[in-house]
Structure formats: C-alpha cells, structure tokens
Amino acid sequence: QVQLVESGGGLVQPGGSLRLSCAASGFTFSSYTMMWNRQAPGKEREWVTSITSTGGSTTYADSVKGRFTISRDNAKNTVYLQMTSLKPEDTAVYYCNAFLGPRRYWGQGTQVNVSS
C-alpha cells in the first residue's frame, strides 16, 4: 500500500534551518510529482512547494520562496524540504503528499516549531 513517512521536524530558533524528509513506498515514486503542504494551528492546510517527477521543475508559495528548497532522490524514493531563515510563522505540521490518479495521499505529518 502507499505510504508516505515524514521525518526531521523539531524545534528551531528564528533564523535557523531544518531539513525534512519524506520516504515513499508502495508506488512508482519516480513517476509522480511530489508536494509539501503545511497546516498551522487554527489555519487551513496550505500548499508550500512541488517538484516534478524528474526533479526538473519546482514551484514555491510566495511565503517560502527564496528560503525553502524542495528536492528528491528517486533512487531512495525520498523527497526533501530544506528550510532556511525560518520564521515563527513557519510553525506548522508539514505534510508530504501526492496525487496518484484521482486520489491524493498524505503522510502523517511532522511538526515544525519556530520559536526562541
């Protein structure tokens, strides 16, 4: 079955960095666009960034552009999110996800807290 397992979250000070990972299994990872979304307390889940199947194209929400970098390793079935210059407003649960046909699959999420 399809599984997406995020890791790498934690507590970081403003201005700091974190690298999130999402290990995928149960589908042909190299054939699909992968995405990261996040959900802050009391807010709706929002899209953060996407990367195409080959990694040749990436897109970012304006709120993270220039600070976050998405990448993938198709040999390891893993997608990454490098986050730098973190701000308190980046505090959220971060989810990797993908559309496989008509269905969208989500990981369980990893908590990122940005606080001094």
Secondary structure, 3 states (H helix, E strand, C coil): CCEEEEECCEEECCCCCEEEEEEEECCCHHHCCEEEEEECCCCCCEEEEEECCCCCCEEECCCCCCCEEEEEECCCCEEEEEECCCCHHHCEEEEEEEEECCEEEECCCEEEEECC
